[in-house]
Amino acid sequence: MTEIQQLVQRYQEENLALPIWFEEGTLKVIDQTKLPFSEEIMTCSTVEDLGEAIRSMQIRGSGAIGICGAYGLYLAALVSDGDPEAVKEAGVLLKSTRPTAVNLMKTVDEMIAAIEGAGQELIHTMETKAVEILERQLAFEYELGRHGAELIEDGDTVMTHCHSGALGGAGYGGRALSVIRTAHEQGKNIHVITCETRPYLQGARITAYELKKFGIPHTLITDNMSAFCMSTGRIDKVVVGSDRVSANGDLANKVGTYMHALAAKEHNIPFYTATSSHTIDFETPSGSDIEVEMRDASEVTHLKGIAIAPEGTNALYPSFDITPNALISGIITEKGVISAPYSTNLKKVNSKKDKVSQ
């Protein structure tokens, strides 16, 4: 049994909700567009298949698509019989699928860097590096959850937006749900309010699905109800995920995040983002430098293929928005909770210490 097969077997024996795994020379992917009504498993035999699955959001979430970078380049090495050029081309293809997702970019770069000196051992090198990345991602989720749960008090109602959970990560809880799941497993009596997250409804379809799976009490609201819930005392804290954090602490996350952060600021409700040190992009000075992915307008005018607006209606769909750092109470990482000033304190995540100062 190979390293990656041993890893998958071990993960499947744990209480993890894996978004993607390696099986018999192919990649198996939970089709997240079909949740929660059916749990369909797709087979990706090529990197092109995987790229299309990412592009069509059949697999999504910054942690999960970062993992796709590791699995994808290992698959490319395998199907090309160890051709380094084929692996590099696969990296270019995967990077083009979701331009805002820095995790995917960094993972591909890390895999590509491992090619140098691999020689005839390229397949084994790609496998070993992929296993290292997968193990690191899962360990990060446990550590992030532990640090973030310190912010959650018994009796808290926590709001989250979009889906930043197990299927968007390595299988434990991704980003935001690692915090929530850990607090729940610690025995804290918490309740989660999840926003439905138009237009793809990730909060309704996937976050609620995972919360139910993990036995965490929750309530679903539409995106435009968050300010009402805050103003009427129904929310104690907000914890969201992250697709990219710039060097100054600005946050790129699912569109709607900025709106919730503004409401939280108005009502003096702590607003946290859960991220990994890998998602902090020190090459991007501020949120204004982040490329925001614009998706097809039909994803707004149609729902599950059914038109919900008059034919010919123009629509806009930025997949992400940028939340200014001034609205963020803290950035939860696997090394601790970072507070302002972010331009200075974010640099501490590069420290070799296990935990940064709060």
N, C-alpha and C positions, 0 to 999 in steps of 0.2 A: 504494500500500500504506500502510495507516495505521500509526501508531506502535506500537500493540499487536500488529499483524500482523508488523511487522518484528522486534519483540522475540521473539515466539514462534518465528519462523523462525530467528533467531540461536541461541536456546536449544536448539532441536531439532537444530542442527548441532553442538552441543557434547556432551560426554559427560555429560549430565544425565538424571536419571530424573524427569521432570516429573509431578507429581500432578494438575495441572489446567492447561488452556490454552484460549485463545480460538480458535475456528475457525468461520468462516462464520456469524457472528452468534449463535453458541451457545457454551456452555462444555463442554469435553470433560474428563471425570474418569475416572481409573483407579479402578475399583471395588476398593478394598482388602479388602473382605470376601471376594473371590473368590481372592485370592492365597494361596499361590503356584501353585495348580493351573491357573488360567486368568487371562490378562491381558485383562479385559473393559473396554471403554471405554463409559462412560455419556454421554448427552447431556443437558445441563441447558439448557432453552430459557427458563426463567423463574427468578426468584429463589426462588420456592416450591420448584421442583425442587432447586435448590442447597441450600436450607435442609433439605430432607428428606435429601439426601445427607450433610450434616454430622451431622444428628440420628441417622441410622442408621449412622454411622461408615463409610460408603462412602468418604468422605474424612476424614482425621483427622490429628492431629499439630498442635501449637500453631502452627508456622510455616505449614503448609499451610492451616489454617483462617483464619489471619490473612490470607493471600493471597486466600482466598475472599471476605473482606470487600472487598478492592479490586476483584476481578473482578466480584463480585456487584453492587456499586453501579454499576459501569460498565455492566453488563448491564441493570440497572434503568433507567438513563438512556437506554440505546439503545432498549429495547422500549417505553418510555413516551414516546418522541420528546422527551426532554429535560424531563420534568415533575419539578420539584424535590420536590414532595410525594411522588411515587411513589418517588423515591430515598430520602427520609427514612423512608418506611414500610418499604422494603426493609431499611434499616439496623436498624430495630426488630425485624423478623422474624429477621434473621441473628443479632443479639445474643442472642435467646432460645434459640438452638439448643444452645449449650454454655456454661452460666453460669460455669464455673470458668476458662475460657480468656480471659485478659486480652488476649492478642494480637489476637484477633478484635474485642474491644470497642474497643481503641485504634485499630485500623485503620479500623473503621467510623466512629469519631469523626473521624479525620483526613480521611476521604473527605467526610463531611458538612460539615466546616468549610470545605472547598473550594467548596461550593455558593455561599456568599455572594459576590456580585459576579460570578458566572459569567454570569448573564443568558441570552442566546440561545446562548451558547457552552458550555452545561452539558455536553453530550455530550463535546465536545472536552476540557473541563476535567476531567471524570471519567476520561477515557482517559489524559490526561497524568499525573494524580495516581496512577492505578493503575500505570502504567509506572514512575513514580518509586519507588513502594513495592516493586514486584517487583524492580527493580534493587537497591534497598537490601537486601532480604532475601537475595538471592544473594551480594552483596558481603559481607554480615555472615557468611554461612556460610564463605566463604573465610578471612576474618580470624579468626573464632572457631577454625576448624580450625588455623590457624597458631599462635595463642597456646596452644591446648590441647595441640597436639602436642609442645610444649616440655616438658610434664609426663610424656610417655610415653618410656620408655627402650627401647633395643634389647633384645629378649628378653622384654619384658613380656607378661603375660597380663592382659587387661582385661575385666572383667565389665560388661555393660550390662543394662538392664531395659526391657521393653516395646519400642516402636519409636520412636526419635528420629533418623530418618534422612532420606534424600533425598525419599522420598514423603511425609514429614511436614513438609517444608520447601519450599525453592524448587527442589530437584533435585540439589544437590551432595551434601549430607550432613546437612541439617537441623541438629540440635544435637550430640548425642553422636557420631553417625557422621561428622560433619565433623572432629572430633578424631581419630577412629580412621582415617578414610580418609586424612587428611593425613599422619598418622604412617606409614601403610602406603606412601603415595606417596613419602615421603622415604627409603624403602628400609629402614625399621626392621623387624626380624623380630618381628612381634607376633602374638599369638593372641587371639581374642575368645571369651569365654563369654557366650552370650546366654540369658537366662531366657525360658521359653516364654510367661509372662504370661497366666495365667488371669484371667478366663474367655474373653477374646476372642482369646487366643493371638497377639498381635501380634508377640511376640519370635520365636516359632516360624515364623509364616507370613510376616512381612514383614521383620524384621531379618535372619533367616537368608537370606531371598531376596535382599536387597540385598548382604549380605556375600559371598554366592556370586557375584552379578553383578559385584562389584568385585574378585573374586579374593582376598579376605581370609580366611585360615584361621580357622575357628571351630568351636565345640562348643556344642551345645544341651543345656541342663539344665532340669529342672522348677524352679519357683520355690522349692520347699522344700529344694533341694539347695545353695543358695548358702552357708549357714553351714558345711556339710560341706566344700565346696570351699575356703573360706577357712581353715578349721582345719587342713586338710591341705596347705597351701602351694600350692594350685593357682591362686590369684588374687593379682595384685600390686597392682592398682588397680581402682576402680569409677568409671565415668563414666556418668551418666544424663542425660536431658534435663530439661525443666522446662515446666510449663504456667503456673505463676505463681510469682514470688518476691516475698515481702512486704518491706516497708521494713527489717525487722530481719534479713532473710536466711533466714527460714523458707521451705521449699520445698513447693509443691504439685505433685505428679507422680503418675504412674500408681500405683494402689494396689499395695502391695508394696514400694515404694521405701523407706519407713520401716523395714520389717523388714530389708532389706538393709543400710541405713545402721547400724542397731544392731549387726548382725553384724560389719560392717567396723570399727566402733569397738572392739568387743571384741578383734578380732584385729590391731589397729593397721595397718589397711589404708587408705590414702588414699581418701576418698570425695568425688568431684567432681560438681557439676552444671554442665551446659553450657546457657547461656541467652543471650538478647539483652538489650540495655539496654531494648528495647521491652517485654520481659516482666517487668521489675522494676516492681512496682506500689507506688509511693510513697504512694498513697492508702490502702493497706492496711497498718496498723501491724505486724501479726504474723499468723502462720498461723492463729491462732484466729479471725481475722476473715474468712477465706476461705470462701466458700460451696462446699461439696463436692457435686458433682453425684451424685445417687442414680439409678441406672439400674434398669430393670425386672428383677425377680428371676428371670424366665424365662431371662435370659441366663446365669444360673448353673446353673439346673436343666436346661437344654437346650443341646446342642451341635450346631450345624448343623441345628436343628429336631428333633433326636433327644433324647428324655428320658434323662437320666443319673442321675435321682433318682426315688424313688417319687412318684407323683401326689399333689399336695397338700402336698409338702414346702415349708416356708418357707425363703426364701433372702434374703441381703443382698448388695447390690452397690454399694458406694461406688466411683465410678469413679477417685477419687484418694485419696491420704492426704497428711498433712502431716509432713514431716521437719523437726525442730527444727534451728535453725542450729548448735547445739553439735556436731552430728554431721557437719557439712559441712567438709571440709578446704579447699575453695576453690570459688569461683563463676567459671567460665570464661565470659568475654564477648568480644565483638568488639573491646573496648578493652583487654583484658588479663585476668589472673587476679586476682580479688579475694579477699583473706583477711580473717579476723576482725580487729577488730570490724566486723561487717557494717553495723550501723546508721550508722556513720560512713563506712566505705569505699565502700559502695554509692552514696553520693551523688556519688562521683567519676566515675561513668559519665555524668553530665550535663555533665562538663567538655568543653571544646572540644578538649582534647588527644587525640591519636590513641590514647594508651595510658595506662592508670592504673597506679599503683604496685602491686606485688604484696605 
